[in-house]
Amino acid sequence: MRSSDFTHIEGDRVRMVDVGAKEDVVRTARASGIIRLTRQTMDLIKTGSVKKGNVLATARIAAIQAAKHTWEMIPLCHQIPITGIDVDFEVGDTTIKATVEVRSVGKTGVEMEALCAVSTALLTIWDMVKAVEKDETGNYPETRISDIIVEKKVKEQPGKR
């Protein structure tokens, strides 16, 4: 690929794309990811026995905050008007799947916001349970974050609102 194939690169310069001339449209993105934990940790989460507090409630708040602050973390992201964020968790025997849907009416997509939100939710879960996930050496042999993907990205056609 040539640098001319990328919208954010001009020769040796990196730039933020100007979206000012684009029309505002409804945009939605849904992302998901998985954290794998030990059965012992999952039992603590399910029974509300994690010493730091409610793991999923904290991860939900963290996901919302991350979506709202994505533009501050990812250097070339635009600050966008987020109109809604939904955070859901599927709790299994040894995994939690986090799914975040972000909605906006604006000039650019919301997939980075959804990805940041999912990543932060999963990292928050890890942080909340790290004391019980550690082995005797202080490492995390069972703990894994994986499969972070954009499941869906929708841009409503202009004039369809």
Residue pairs with C-beta under 8 A, 6 or more apart in sequence:
3 9
3 10
3 11
7 17
8 14
8 15
8 16
8 17
8 76
9 15
14 76
15 76
16 76
16 78
17 76
17 108
19 78
19 107
19 108
20 107
22 107
22 108
23 107
23 158
24 105
24 106
24 107
25 105
25 106
25 107
25 155
25 156
25 157
25 158
25 161
26 103
26 104
26 105
26 155
26 156
26 160
26 161
27 103
27 104
27 105
27 106
27 108
27 109
27 110
27 153
27 154
27 155
27 156
28 101
28 102
28 103
28 104
28 110
28 152
28 153
28 154
29 101
29 102
29 109
29 110
29 111
29 113
29 114
29 150
29 152
29 153
29 154
30 99
30 100
30 101
30 102
30 114
30 150
30 151
30 152
30 153
31 99
31 100
31 111
31 114
31 115
31 117
31 118
31 148
31 149
31 150
31 151
32 97
32 98
32 99
32 100
32 118
32 147
32 148
32 149
32 151
33 97
33 98
33 118
33 119
33 121
33 122
33 145
33 146
33 147
33 148
33 149
34 95
34 96
34 97
34 98
34 122
34 145
34 146
34 147
35 95
35 96
35 98
35 122
35 125
35 126
35 143
35 144
35 145
36 94
36 95
36 142
36 143
36 144
36 145
36 146
37 45
37 94
37 95
37 96
37 125
37 129
37 133
37 142
37 143
38 94
38 132
38 133
38 142
38 143
39 93
39 94
40 132
41 129
41 132
41 133
42 91
42 92
42 93
42 94
42 96
43 49
44 50
44 129
44 132
45 55
45 56
45 91
45 96
45 129
46 91
48 54
50 128
50 129
50 132
51 131
52 58
52 128
52 129
53 128
55 125
55 128
55 129
56 89
56 91
56 96
56 125
58 124
58 128
59 87
59 89
59 98
59 121
59 122
59 124
59 125
59 128
60 87
60 89
60 121
62 120
62 121
62 123
62 124
63 85
63 87
63 98
63 100
63 117
63 118
63 120
63 121
63 124
64 85
64 87
64 117
65 120
66 73
66 113
66 116
66 117
66 119
66 120
66 121
67 82
67 85
67 100
67 102
67 113
67 114
67 116
67 117
68 82
68 85
68 113
69 116
70 77
70 112
70 113
70 116
70 117
71 77
71 78
71 79
71 80
73 116
74 112
74 116
77 112
77 113
78 106
78 107
78 108
80 104
80 106
80 107
80 108
80 110
80 113
81 104
81 105
81 106
82 102
82 103
82 104
82 110
82 113
83 103
83 104
83 105
84 101
84 102
84 103
85 100
85 101
85 102
85 103
85 117
86 100
86 101
87 98
87 99
87 100
87 117
87 121
88 98
88 99
88 100
89 96
89 97
89 98
89 99
89 121
90 96
90 97
90 99
96 122
96 125
98 118
98 121
98 122
98 125
99 118
99 151
100 114
100 117
100 118
100 121
101 114
101 152
102 110
102 113
102 114
102 117
103 110
104 110
104 113
109 153
109 155
111 150
111 153
114 150
115 148
115 150
118 148
119 145
119 148
122 145
122 148
123 145
126 133
126 140
126 143
126 145
130 140
130 143
133 140
133 142
133 143
134 140
135 141
